[in-house]
Amino acid sequence: MKPINNPFSSPKANKCFACSSENAFGLQMKFYHEDDFVICKWEPKTHFDGWKGIVHGGIQATLIDETGEWYIFSKLGRSAVTINLDIRYKNPVKSDSGEILIKARLIEYSKKIANIEIMIFDANDNLCTKATGKYFVYSEKESIEKFDFPGIDKF
């Protein structure tokens, strides 16, 4: 696995709830390349629970959405916005069982629309949550102008 640099994580950058290491209340997600996947290893904390010991479904949705976005940032070199997330919660993601793995891979990319499969696995490698994210992908120029996108070389 090769770590992906986070150009959004600096004291002057935005304080993204999902990926900024500068947001003390956030998820502080870190990403890696592994073959055709973008991967996030994340250690759940109980303050992200819904029911006791189970990571809230909304937090899981954020983990999924952000990992899909990071696929686009680091593999396609563009910014994007989410059009749709289709999420299937199959098994609970426990907050007290260790590090989980979120994996994203491209299914299809055509006419500015990227479809990405994203999965959450628990510490025992059991599939807990599976999703398909549909994203509108901006051009390189639009990514820079509208979102201050730093460029793929910064990842």
C-alpha positions in Angstrom: 0.0 0.0 0.0 1.2 3.4 -0.9 0.1 6.4 1.3 -1.7 9.2 -0.5 -0.7 12.7 0.5 -3.4 14.9 1.9 -3.0 18.4 0.4 -6.1 19.5 2.2 -4.7 18.9 5.7 -2.8 21.9 6.9 -3.4 24.6 9.4 -4.4 27.0 6.5 -6.6 24.5 4.6 -10.2 23.8 5.2 -11.1 21.7 8.2 -13.0 18.9 6.4 -14.9 16.8 8.8 -13.9 13.6 7.0 -10.2 14.0 6.0 -8.6 16.9 7.7 -6.1 16.0 10.4 -6.6 19.6 11.7 -10.3 18.9 12.7 -10.1 17.5 16.2 -13.8 16.5 16.1 -13.6 14.9 12.6 -12.9 11.5 11.3 -9.2 12.3 10.3 -9.3 9.7 7.5 -6.0 8.7 5.8 -5.9 7.1 2.3 -3.7 4.6 0.4 -3.4 3.3 -3.1 -3.5 -0.5 -3.5 -3.6 -1.7 -7.1 -6.9 -0.5 -8.5 -8.3 0.6 -5.1 -8.2 3.6 -2.9 -8.2 2.3 0.7 -8.8 4.0 4.0 -7.8 2.3 7.3 -9.8 3.9 10.1 -10.0 3.2 13.8 -13.6 3.7 15.1 -14.1 5.6 18.3 -17.2 5.2 20.5 -18.2 8.9 20.2 -19.1 8.0 16.6 -21.7 5.4 17.8 -25.4 5.3 17.1 -26.3 2.3 19.2 -23.8 1.4 21.8 -20.8 -0.2 20.2 -22.0 0.3 16.6 -20.7 3.1 14.3 -23.6 5.3 13.3 -25.0 4.7 9.8 -24.5 8.4 8.9 -20.8 8.1 9.9 -20.5 5.0 7.7 -22.1 7.0 4.8 -19.5 9.8 5.3 -16.6 7.2 5.3 -18.0 5.8 2.1 -18.6 9.1 0.4 -15.2 10.5 1.3 -13.4 7.3 0.1 -15.2 7.6 -3.2 -14.2 11.2 -3.5 -10.6 10.4 -2.8 -10.6 7.8 -5.5 -11.5 10.6 -7.9 -9.0 13.1 -6.5 -6.0 10.7 -6.5 -6.8 8.4 -9.5 -8.6 10.8 -11.9 -7.0 14.0 -10.8 -10.3 16.0 -10.6 -12.8 17.2 -8.0 -16.3 15.9 -7.9 -19.6 16.2 -6.2 -21.8 13.4 -5.1 -25.0 12.8 -7.1 -26.2 9.6 -5.3 -25.1 7.1 -2.8 -26.8 3.7 -2.7 -25.8 2.1 0.6 -26.6 -1.4 1.9 -25.9 -2.0 5.6 -25.2 -5.7 5.8 -23.6 -6.1 9.3 -22.9 -3.8 12.1 -19.6 -1.9 12.1 -18.4 -2.3 15.7 -16.6 0.6 17.3 -14.7 -1.5 19.9 -13.3 -4.2 17.7 -10.3 -2.5 16.0 -9.4 -0.9 12.7 -11.8 -1.1 9.8 -11.0 -0.9 6.1 -12.9 1.1 3.5 -12.1 0.2 -0.2 -13.2 2.1 -3.3 -12.8 1.1 -6.9 -14.0 2.5 -10.2 -16.9 0.7 -11.9 -17.4 3.1 -14.8 -16.4 6.6 -15.9 -18.1 8.2 -18.8 -19.4 11.7 -19.7 -18.3 13.3 -16.5 -20.0 10.6 -14.3 -18.0 8.2 -12.2 -19.6 5.2 -10.6 -17.6 3.9 -7.7 -18.1 0.8 -5.6 -17.2 1.3 -1.9 -17.1 -1.3 0.8 -16.5 -1.3 4.6 -14.9 -4.3 6.2 -14.6 -4.9 9.9 -11.4 -5.8 11.8 -12.1 -9.5 11.0 -12.4 -8.8 7.2 -16.2 -9.3 7.2 -18.1 -7.1 4.7 -20.3 -4.8 6.7 -21.4 -2.1 4.3 -21.5 -2.0 0.5 -22.3 1.1 -1.6 -22.3 2.5 -5.1 -21.5 6.2 -5.3 -22.4 8.2 -8.4 -20.3 11.4 -8.8 -20.3 14.3 -11.2 -16.6 14.8 -12.1 -15.4 18.3 -13.0 -12.8 19.1 -15.7 -9.3 19.9 -14.5 -9.9 23.5 -15.2 -13.2 23.6 -13.3 -11.7 21.7 -10.4 -9.0 24.3 -10.0 -11.3 27.3 -10.5 -14.4 26.2 -8.5 -12.8 24.1 -5.8 -9.2 25.3 -5.5 -8.2 21.7 -6.4 -4.4 21.3 -6.0 -3.8 18.9 -8.9 -3.2 15.2 -9.0 0.6 15.6 -8.4 -0.1 16.9 -4.9 -1.6 13.6 -3.9 
